[in-house]
Every structure is written in structure tokens, then in C-alpha cells.
């Protein structure tokens, strides 16, 4: 049941980052906004799951796993959105 909560939390984080990205980069077209939401949700869920399973396998503590799972997905989603915007130009 813990993994379900993790995935739901990462979906919410991805949606928030997709919403915030519209304010950061001032894109107003619906296709860009839809792309932001989709990319940020996928990036947040993938990064969150990787952190949840890989950090303990590397020998780090549960506290570090929780911190990495809370912070890194949002950062990775923003970085991925920035890379997509740079590639688009």
C-alpha cells in the first residue's frame, strides 16, 4: 500500500511542477501546457520510484531515501522540461 501512496504523491508533484512551469517559462499554448503536465508527471513518477528502490540498495539510510524521494522528482521534472524547451529552440 505504501507504493500506491508514493505513486499518487509523485503524480501530484508532477502536476504541480507542470503548473509551475507555465509560470516560469510563460508558455500559453494548450499543447505546451499539456506536454508540460505529461512530461513532468512521467519524470516525477520515474524519479520517485528510482529513488525509493535504488537509494536503499546502494546502502543509504531510510531517512536519505525519504529526503531524495521528496526533493529529487520535482527537480528532475523541471530539468527535463528545461531540456525539452532548449531542444525545441
Biopython code that builds the backbone (N, CA, C, O; Angstrom):
import numpy as np
from Bio.PDB.StructureBuilder import StructureBuilder

atoms = [
    (1, "UNK", "N", (0.816, -1.193, 0.000)),
    (1, "UNK", "CA", (0.000, 0.000, 0.000)),
    (1, "UNK", "C", (0.860, 1.257, 0.000)),
    (1, "UNK", "O", (0.447, 2.316, -0.473)),
    (2, "UNK", "N", (2.065, 1.113, 0.543)),
    (2, "UNK", "CA", (2.984, 2.241, 0.613)),
    (2, "UNK", "C", (3.359, 2.741, -0.780)),
    (2, "UNK", "O", (3.492, 3.946, -0.993)),
    (3, "UNK", "N", (3.528, 1.826, -1.720)),
    (3, "UNK", "CA", (3.924, 2.204, -3.078)),
    (3, "UNK", "C", (2.809, 2.956, -3.793)),
    (3, "UNK", "O", (3.081, 3.825, -4.622)),
    (4, "UNK", "N", (1.562, 2.632, -3.481)),
    (4, "UNK", "CA", (0.428, 3.333, -4.093)),
    (4, "UNK", "C", (0.433, 4.791, -3.661)),
    (4, "UNK", "O", (0.214, 5.689, -4.474)),
    (5, "UNK", "N", (0.683, 5.022, -2.370)),
    (5, "UNK", "CA", (0.751, 6.398, -1.879)),
    (5, "UNK", "C", (1.913, 7.153, -2.505)),
    (5, "UNK", "O", (1.804, 8.340, -2.810)),
    (6, "UNK", "N", (3.026, 6.454, -2.695)),
    (6, "UNK", "CA", (4.185, 7.077, -3.326)),
    (6, "UNK", "C", (3.865, 7.514, -4.747)),
    (6, "UNK", "O", (4.163, 8.644, -5.134)),
    (7, "UNK", "N", (3.263, 6.626, -5.523)),
    (7, "UNK", "CA", (2.927, 6.963, -6.912)),
    (7, "UNK", "C", (1.907, 8.102, -6.961)),
    (7, "UNK", "O", (2.037, 9.008, -7.784)),
    (8, "UNK", "N", (0.905, 8.067, -6.099)),
    (8, "UNK", "CA", (-0.073, 9.161, -6.070)),
    (8, "UNK", "C", (0.587, 10.480, -5.695)),
    (8, "UNK", "O", (0.267, 11.518, -6.276)),
    (9, "UNK", "N", (1.498, 10.455, -4.738)),
    (9, "UNK", "CA", (2.204, 11.683, -4.351)),
    (9, "UNK", "C", (3.060, 12.206, -5.496)),
    (9, "UNK", "O", (3.127, 13.415, -5.717)),
    (10, "UNK", "N", (3.709, 11.315, -6.221)),
    (10, "UNK", "CA", (4.550, 11.746, -7.338)),
    (10, "UNK", "C", (3.700, 12.293, -8.492)),
    (10, "UNK", "O", (4.137, 13.204, -9.196)),
    (11, "UNK", "N", (2.505, 11.756, -8.690)),
    (11, "UNK", "CA", (1.604, 12.303, -9.705)),
    (11, "UNK", "C", (1.207, 13.731, -9.327)),
    (11, "UNK", "O", (1.173, 14.619, -10.178)),
    (12, "UNK", "N", (0.908, 13.941, -8.049)),
    (12, "UNK", "CA", (0.561, 15.289, -7.589)),
    (12, "UNK", "C", (1.748, 16.234, -7.750)),
    (12, "UNK", "O", (1.576, 17.375, -8.180)),
    (13, "UNK", "N", (2.948, 15.771, -7.410)),
    (13, "UNK", "CA", (4.149, 16.587, -7.582)),
    (13, "UNK", "C", (4.349, 16.927, -9.059)),
    (13, "UNK", "O", (4.665, 18.069, -9.393)),
    (14, "UNK", "N", (4.171, 15.958, -9.931)),
    (14, "UNK", "CA", (4.317, 16.205, -11.370)),
    (14, "UNK", "C", (3.306, 17.210, -11.882)),
    (14, "UNK", "O", (3.646, 18.071, -12.694)),
    (15, "UNK", "N", (2.075, 17.115, -11.424)),
    (15, "UNK", "CA", (1.053, 18.087, -11.845)),
    (15, "UNK", "C", (1.386, 19.484, -11.343)),
    (15, "UNK", "O", (1.206, 20.464, -12.065)),
    (16, "UNK", "N", (1.868, 19.580, -10.116)),
    (16, "UNK", "CA", (2.259, 20.888, -9.588)),
    (16, "UNK", "C", (3.431, 21.479, -10.367)),
    (16, "UNK", "O", (3.436, 22.673, -10.666)),
    (17, "UNK", "N", (4.409, 20.664, -10.693)),
    (17, "UNK", "CA", (5.557, 21.154, -11.456)),
    (17, "UNK", "C", (5.125, 21.560, -12.861)),
    (17, "UNK", "O", (5.614, 22.561, -13.385)),
    (18, "UNK", "N", (4.223, 20.807, -13.478)),
    (18, "UNK", "CA", (3.703, 21.196, -14.794)),
    (18, "UNK", "C", (2.982, 22.527, -14.741)),
    (18, "UNK", "O", (3.083, 23.329, -15.669)),
    (19, "UNK", "N", (2.260, 22.765, -13.667)),
    (19, "UNK", "CA", (1.551, 24.037, -13.492)),
    (19, "UNK", "C", (2.542, 25.183, -13.249)),
    (19, "UNK", "O", (2.398, 26.269, -13.810)),
    (20, "UNK", "N", (3.536, 24.927, -12.417)),
    (20, "UNK", "CA", (4.539, 25.946, -12.121)),
    (20, "UNK", "C", (5.380, 26.269, -13.352)),
    (20, "UNK", "O", (5.801, 27.413, -13.525)),
    (21, "UNK", "N", (5.631, 25.288, -14.203)),
    (21, "UNK", "CA", (6.434, 25.510, -15.405)),
    (21, "UNK", "C", (5.783, 26.534, -16.319)),
    (21, "UNK", "O", (6.485, 27.276, -17.007)),
    (22, "UNK", "N", (4.460, 26.591, -16.343)),
    (22, "UNK", "CA", (3.780, 27.605, -17.142)),
    (22, "UNK", "C", (4.081, 29.014, -16.677)),
    (22, "UNK", "O", (4.124, 29.943, -17.484)),
    (23, "UNK", "N", (4.289, 29.177, -15.387)),
    (23, "UNK", "CA", (4.639, 30.491, -14.854)),
    (23, "UNK", "C", (6.117, 30.817, -15.080)),
    (23, "UNK", "O", (6.477, 31.975, -15.294)),
    (24, "UNK", "N", (6.954, 29.805, -15.032)),
    (24, "UNK", "CA", (8.390, 30.028, -15.199)),
    (24, "UNK", "C", (8.715, 30.412, -16.633)),
    (24, "UNK", "O", (9.461, 31.364, -16.867)),
    (25, "UNK", "N", (8.158, 29.675, -17.603)),
    (25, "UNK", "CA", (8.529, 29.883, -18.996)),
    (25, "UNK", "C", (7.482, 30.624, -19.808)),
    (25, "UNK", "O", (7.698, 30.855, -20.997)),
    (26, "UNK", "N", (6.397, 30.994, -19.239)),
    (26, "UNK", "CA", (5.362, 31.825, -19.871)),
    (26, "UNK", "C", (4.830, 31.275, -21.193)),
    (26, "UNK", "O", (4.579, 32.037, -22.127)),
    (27, "UNK", "N", (4.659, 29.969, -21.273)),
    (27, "UNK", "CA", (4.038, 29.375, -22.458)),
    (27, "UNK", "C", (2.532, 29.406, -22.284)),
    (27, "UNK", "O", (2.022, 29.057, -21.219)),
    (28, "UNK", "N", (1.825, 29.816, -23.306)),
    (28, "UNK", "CA", (0.379, 29.946, -23.196)),
    (28, "UNK", "C", (-0.394, 29.011, -24.124)),
    (28, "UNK", "O", (-1.618, 28.930, -24.024)),
    (29, "UNK", "N", (0.287, 28.311, -25.016)),
    (29, "UNK", "CA", (-0.450, 27.443, -25.929)),
    (29, "UNK", "C", (-0.871, 26.162, -25.198)),
    (29, "UNK", "O", (-0.116, 25.635, -24.381)),
    (30, "UNK", "N", (-2.071, 25.667, -25.495)),
    (30, "UNK", "CA", (-2.563, 24.460, -24.809)),
    (30, "UNK", "C", (-1.700, 23.230, -25.033)),
    (30, "UNK", "O", (-1.586, 22.391, -24.140)),
    (31, "UNK", "N", (-1.094, 23.106, -26.197)),
    (31, "UNK", "CA", (-0.267, 21.925, -26.452)),
    (31, "UNK", "C", (0.986, 21.943, -25.583)),
    (31, "UNK", "O", (1.430, 20.892, -25.120)),
    (32, "UNK", "N", (1.557, 23.116, -25.356)),
    (32, "UNK", "CA", (2.723, 23.199, -24.477)),
    (32, "UNK", "C", (2.349, 22.883, -23.036)),
    (32, "UNK", "O", (3.098, 22.202, -22.336)),
    (33, "UNK", "N", (1.204, 23.369, -22.591)),
    (33, "UNK", "CA", (0.765, 23.098, -21.220)),
    (33, "UNK", "C", (0.485, 21.608, -21.035)),
    (33, "UNK", "O", (0.854, 21.032, -20.012)),
    (34, "UNK", "N", (-0.153, 20.990, -22.002)),
    (34, "UNK", "CA", (-0.440, 19.555, -21.924)),
    (34, "UNK", "C", (0.859, 18.762, -21.893)),
    (34, "UNK", "O", (0.993, 17.808, -21.126)),
    (35, "UNK", "N", (1.809, 19.155, -22.723)),
    (35, "UNK", "CA", (3.106, 18.487, -22.751)),
    (35, "UNK", "C", (3.818, 18.641, -21.408)),
    (35, "UNK", "O", (4.427, 17.693, -20.914)),
    (36, "UNK", "N", (3.740, 19.840, -20.817)),
    (36, "UNK", "CA", (4.370, 20.071, -19.517)),
    (36, "UNK", "C", (3.814, 19.129, -18.463)),
    (36, "UNK", "O", (4.571, 18.536, -17.695)),
    (37, "UNK", "N", (2.507, 18.991, -18.423)),
    (37, "UNK", "CA", (1.886, 18.112, -17.434)),
    (37, "UNK", "C", (2.287, 16.656, -17.650)),
    (37, "UNK", "O", (2.633, 15.961, -16.694)),
    (38, "UNK", "N", (2.244, 16.196, -18.884)),
    (38, "UNK", "CA", (2.561, 14.795, -19.171)),
    (38, "UNK", "C", (4.023, 14.490, -18.855)),
    (38, "UNK", "O", (4.325, 13.495, -18.195)),
    (39, "UNK", "N", (4.919, 15.338, -19.322)),
    (39, "UNK", "CA", (6.351, 15.108, -19.107)),
    (39, "UNK", "C", (6.700, 15.187, -17.628)),
    (39, "UNK", "O", (7.464, 14.362, -17.125)),
    (40, "UNK", "N", (6.148, 16.170, -16.931)),
    (40, "UNK", "CA", (6.503, 16.313, -15.520)),
    (40, "UNK", "C", (5.943, 15.176, -14.670)),
    (40, "UNK", "O", (6.600, 14.753, -13.719)),
    (41, "UNK", "N", (4.757, 14.669, -14.980)),
    (41, "UNK", "CA", (4.219, 13.532, -14.224)),
    (41, "UNK", "C", (5.058, 12.286, -14.467)),
    (41, "UNK", "O", (5.390, 11.572, -13.521)),
    (42, "UNK", "N", (5.405, 12.017, -15.716)),
    (42, "UNK", "CA", (6.224, 10.839, -16.025)),
    (42, "UNK", "C", (7.597, 10.948, -15.363)),
    (42, "UNK", "O", (8.094, 9.976, -14.794)),
    (43, "UNK", "N", (8.207, 12.129, -15.438)),
    (43, "UNK", "CA", (9.532, 12.319, -14.835)),
    (43, "UNK", "C", (9.474, 12.186, -13.316)),
    (43, "UNK", "O", (10.356, 11.576, -12.712)),
    (44, "UNK", "N", (8.452, 12.747, -12.704)),
    (44, "UNK", "CA", (8.344, 12.682, -11.242)),
    (44, "UNK", "C", (8.100, 11.248, -10.763)),
    (44, "UNK", "O", (8.713, 10.806, -9.792)),
    (45, "UNK", "N", (7.219, 10.533, -11.433)),
    (45, "UNK", "CA", (6.935, 9.153, -11.020)),
    (45, "UNK", "C", (8.166, 8.267, -11.226)),
    (45, "UNK", "O", (8.506, 7.472, -10.350)),
    (46, "UNK", "N", (8.828, 8.395, -12.361)),
    (46, "UNK", "CA", (10.011, 7.565, -12.628)),
    (46, "UNK", "C", (11.130, 7.866, -11.635)),
    (46, "UNK", "O", (11.753, 6.946, -11.105)),
    (47, "UNK", "N", (11.387, 9.141, -11.383)),
    (47, "UNK", "CA", (12.447, 9.512, -10.453)),
    (47, "UNK", "C", (12.100, 9.102, -9.026)),
    (47, "UNK", "O", (12.967, 8.632, -8.288)),
    (48, "UNK", "N", (10.843, 9.275, -8.632)),
    (48, "UNK", "CA", (10.425, 8.880, -7.290)),
    (48, "UNK", "C", (10.571, 7.388, -7.059)),
    (48, "UNK", "O", (11.040, 6.961, -6.004)),
    (49, "UNK", "N", (10.171, 6.594, -8.041)),
    (49, "UNK", "CA", (10.299, 5.138, -7.900)),
    (49, "UNK", "C", (11.763, 4.707, -7.885)),
    (49, "UNK", "O", (12.149, 3.825, -7.119)),
    (50, "UNK", "N", (12.574, 5.333, -8.736)),
    (50, "UNK", "CA", (14.001, 5.006, -8.720)),
    (50, "UNK", "C", (14.625, 5.334, -7.368)),
    (50, "UNK", "O", (15.389, 4.539, -6.821)),
    (51, "UNK", "N", (14.299, 6.498, -6.838)),
    (51, "UNK", "CA", (14.834, 6.870, -5.526)),
    (51, "UNK", "C", (14.359, 5.908, -4.448)),
    (51, "UNK", "O", (15.130, 5.533, -3.564)),
    (52, "UNK", "N", (13.115, 5.513, -4.515)),
    (52, "UNK", "CA", (12.539, 4.646, -3.476)),
    (52, "UNK", "C", (13.230, 3.286, -3.430)),
    (52, "UNK", "O", (13.425, 2.719, -2.354)),
    (53, "UNK", "N", (13.599, 2.764, -4.603)),
    (53, "UNK", "CA", (14.173, 1.424, -4.638)),
    (53, "UNK", "C", (15.700, 1.411, -4.733)),
    (53, "UNK", "O", (16.332, 0.503, -4.193)),
    (54, "UNK", "N", (16.301, 2.383, -5.398)),
    (54, "UNK", "CA", (17.742, 2.344, -5.638)),
    (54, "UNK", "C", (18.537, 2.889, -4.455)),
    (54, "UNK", "O", (19.596, 2.350, -4.133)),
    (55, "UNK", "N", (18.056, 3.940, -3.804)),
    (55, "UNK", "CA", (18.817, 4.541, -2.698)),
    (55, "UNK", "C", (19.079, 3.532, -1.579)),
    (55, "UNK", "O", (20.215, 3.452, -1.112)),
    (56, "UNK", "N", (18.080, 2.750, -1.120)),
    (56, "UNK", "CA", (18.398, 1.745, -0.090)),
    (56, "UNK", "C", (19.301, 0.625, -0.615)),
    (56, "UNK", "O", (20.101, 0.073, 0.140)),
    (57, "UNK", "N", (19.181, 0.289, -1.887)),
    (57, "UNK", "CA", (20.018, -0.762, -2.456)),
    (57, "UNK", "C", (21.484, -0.339, -2.510)),
    (57, "UNK", "O", (22.379, -1.185, -2.525)),
    (58, "UNK", "N", (21.727, 0.968, -2.538)),
    (58, "UNK", "CA", (23.096, 1.483, -2.541)),
    (58, "UNK", "C", (23.668, 1.568, -1.131)),
    (58, "UNK", "O", (24.837, 1.912, -0.955)),
    (59, "UNK", "N", (22.851, 1.257, -0.124)),
    (59, "UNK", "CA", (23.342, 1.220, 1.238)),
    (59, "UNK", "C", (23.063, 2.466, 2.059)),
    (59, "UNK", "O", (23.544, 2.582, 3.186)),
    (60, "UNK", "N", (22.298, 3.395, 1.517)),
    (60, "UNK", "CA", (21.981, 4.603, 2.261)),
    (60, "UNK", "C", (20.808, 4.361, 3.203)),
    (60, "UNK", "O", (20.086, 3.373, 3.071)),
    (61, "UNK", "N", (20.629, 5.257, 4.138)),
    (61, "UNK", "CA", (19.612, 5.075, 5.175)),
    (61, "UNK", "C", (18.207, 5.362, 4.645)),
    (61, "UNK", "O", (18.031, 5.902, 3.553)),
    (62, "UNK", "N", (17.219, 4.989, 5.448)),
    (62, "UNK", "CA", (15.825, 5.235, 5.086)),
    (62, "UNK", "C", (15.510, 6.732, 5.112)),
    (62, "UNK", "O", (14.676, 7.203, 4.339)),
    (63, "UNK", "N", (16.163, 7.469, 5.983)),
    (63, "UNK", "CA", (15.960, 8.924, 6.038)),
    (63, "UNK", "C", (16.414, 9.604, 4.751)),
    (63, "UNK", "O", (15.734, 10.492, 4.239)),
    (64, "UNK", "N", (17.561, 9.184, 4.234)),
    (64, "UNK", "CA", (18.042, 9.747, 2.971)),
    (64, "UNK", "C", (17.128, 9.350, 1.828)),
    (64, "UNK", "O", (16.910, 10.133, 0.903)),
    (65, "UNK", "N", (16.590, 8.136, 1.884)),
    (65, "UNK", "CA", (15.642, 7.699, 0.851)),
    (65, "UNK", "C", (14.415, 8.599, 0.851)),
    (65, "UNK", "O", (13.938, 9.001, -0.210)),
    (66, "UNK", "N", (13.908, 8.914, 2.023)),
    (66, "UNK", "CA", (12.724, 9.768, 2.109)),
    (66, "UNK", "C", (13.014, 11.182, 1.626)),
    (66, "UNK", "O", (12.183, 11.786, 0.949)),
    (67, "UNK", "N", (14.175, 11.713, 1.965)),
    (67, "UNK", "CA", (14.537, 13.056, 1.501)),
    (67, "UNK", "C", (14.700, 13.070, -0.010)),
    (67, "UNK", "O", (14.200, 13.975, -0.678)),
    (68, "UNK", "N", (15.395, 12.076, -0.557)),
    (68, "UNK", "CA", (15.596, 12.016, -2.002)),
    (68, "UNK", "C", (14.273, 11.848, -2.735)),
    (68, "UNK", "O", (14.074, 12.445, -3.793)),
    (69, "UNK", "N", (13.376, 11.052, -2.193)),
    (69, "UNK", "CA", (12.078, 10.829, -2.828)),
    (69, "UNK", "C", (11.209, 12.077, -2.763)),
    (69, "UNK", "O", (10.346, 12.272, -3.619)),
    (70, "UNK", "N", (11.422, 12.917, -1.771)),
    (70, "UNK", "CA", (10.616, 14.127, -1.641)),
    (70, "UNK", "C", (11.130, 15.276, -2.502)),
    (70, "UNK", "O", (10.333, 16.078, -2.989)),
    (71, "UNK", "N", (12.432, 15.372, -2.698)),
    (71, "UNK", "CA", (13.017, 16.544, -3.350)),
    (71, "UNK", "C", (13.373, 16.298, -4.814)),
    (71, "UNK", "O", (13.086, 17.135, -5.670)),
    (72, "UNK", "N", (13.980, 15.186, -5.100)),
    (72, "UNK", "CA", (14.551, 14.960, -6.426)),
    (72, "UNK", "C", (13.529, 14.883, -7.564)),
    (72, "UNK", "O", (13.831, 15.397, -8.642)),
    (73, "UNK", "N", (12.346, 14.282, -7.410)),
    (73, "UNK", "CA", (11.417, 14.227, -8.540)),
    (73, "UNK", "C", (11.010, 15.606, -9.076)),
    (73, "UNK", "O", (10.874, 15.784, -10.287)),
    (74, "UNK", "N", (10.817, 16.566, -8.192)),
    (74, "UNK", "CA", (10.454, 17.908, -8.647)),
    (74, "UNK", "C", (11.605, 18.543, -9.432)),
    (74, "UNK", "O", (11.390, 19.163, -10.473)),
    (75, "UNK", "N", (12.802, 18.383, -8.929)),
    (75, "UNK", "CA", (13.964, 18.929, -9.634)),
    (75, "UNK", "C", (14.186, 18.280, -10.980)),
    (75, "UNK", "O", (14.485, 18.963, -11.959)),
    (76, "UNK", "N", (14.043, 16.966, -11.039)),
    (76, "UNK", "CA", (14.236, 16.273, -12.316)),
    (76, "UNK", "C", (13.171, 16.654, -13.334)),
    (76, "UNK", "O", (13.463, 16.773, -14.524)),
    (77, "UNK", "N", (11.943, 16.844, -12.878)),
    (77, "UNK", "CA", (10.878, 17.256, -13.794)),
    (77, "UNK", "C", (11.175, 18.635, -14.365)),
    (77, "UNK", "O", (10.994, 18.854, -15.563)),
    (78, "UNK", "N", (11.623, 19.562, -13.541)),
    (78, "UNK", "CA", (11.971, 20.895, -14.034)),
    (78, "UNK", "C", (13.150, 20.850, -14.998)),
    (78, "UNK", "O", (13.141, 21.533, -16.021)),
    (79, "UNK", "N", (14.158, 20.054, -14.680)),
    (79, "UNK", "CA", (15.318, 19.936, -15.567)),
    (79, "UNK", "C", (14.911, 19.338, -16.903)),
    (79, "UNK", "O", (15.364, 19.801, -17.950)),
    (80, "UNK", "N", (14.070, 18.327, -16.884)),
    (80, "UNK", "CA", (13.624, 17.698, -18.124)),
    (80, "UNK", "C", (12.798, 18.669, -18.967)),
    (80, "UNK", "O", (12.949, 18.703, -20.188)),
    (81, "UNK", "N", (11.931, 19.453, -18.335)),
    (81, "UNK", "CA", (11.159, 20.457, -19.073)),
    (81, "UNK", "C", (12.075, 21.516, -19.678)),
    (81, "UNK", "O", (11.836, 21.978, -20.794)),
    (82, "UNK", "N", (13.118, 21.903, -18.953)),
    (82, "UNK", "CA", (14.062, 22.873, -19.470)),
    (82, "UNK", "C", (14.813, 22.312, -20.681)),
    (82, "UNK", "O", (15.013, 23.016, -21.671)),
    (83, "UNK", "N", (15.227, 21.045, -20.601)),
    (83, "UNK", "CA", (15.929, 20.406, -21.717)),
    (83, "UNK", "C", (15.025, 20.336, -22.941)),
    (83, "UNK", "O", (15.478, 20.591, -24.057)),
    (84, "UNK", "N", (13.767, 19.996, -22.750)),
    (84, "UNK", "CA", (12.832, 19.918, -23.876)),
    (84, "UNK", "C", (12.665, 21.288, -24.523)),
    (84, "UNK", "O", (12.619, 21.392, -25.748)),
    (85, "UNK", "N", (12.576, 22.336, -23.714)),
    (85, "UNK", "CA", (12.425, 23.677, -24.266)),
    (85, "UNK", "C", (13.686, 24.103, -25.034)),
    (85, "UNK", "O", (13.583, 24.745, -26.079)),
    (86, "UNK", "N", (14.855, 23.756, -24.528)),
    (86, "UNK", "CA", (16.099, 24.077, -25.225)),
    (86, "UNK", "C", (16.191, 23.314, -26.542)),
    (86, "UNK", "O", (16.626, 23.872, -27.549)),
    (87, "UNK", "N", (15.795, 22.066, -26.546)),
    (87, "UNK", "CA", (15.852, 21.265, -27.768)),
    (87, "UNK", "C", (14.847, 21.780, -28.794)),
    (87, "UNK", "O", (15.087, 21.695, -29.999)),
    (88, "UNK", "N", (13.727, 22.310, -28.321)),
    (88, "UNK", "CA", (12.697, 22.824, -29.218)),
    (88, "UNK", "C", (13.164, 24.077, -29.960)),
    (88, "UNK", "O", (12.770, 24.329, -31.098)),
    (89, "UNK", "N", (14.012, 24.852, -29.287)),
    (89, "UNK", "CA", (14.537, 26.077, -29.930)),
    (89, "UNK", "C", (15.564, 25.676, -30.928)),
    (89, "UNK", "O", (16.145, 26.533, -31.594)),
]
sb = StructureBuilder()
sb.init_structure("model")
sb.init_model(0)
sb.init_chain("A")
sb.init_seg("    ")
for serial, (resi, resn, name, xyz) in enumerate(atoms, 1):
    if name == "N":
        sb.init_residue(resn, " ", resi, " ")
    sb.init_atom(name, np.array(xyz, "f"), 0.0, 1.0, " ", f" {name:<3s}", serial, name[0])
structure = sb.get_structure()
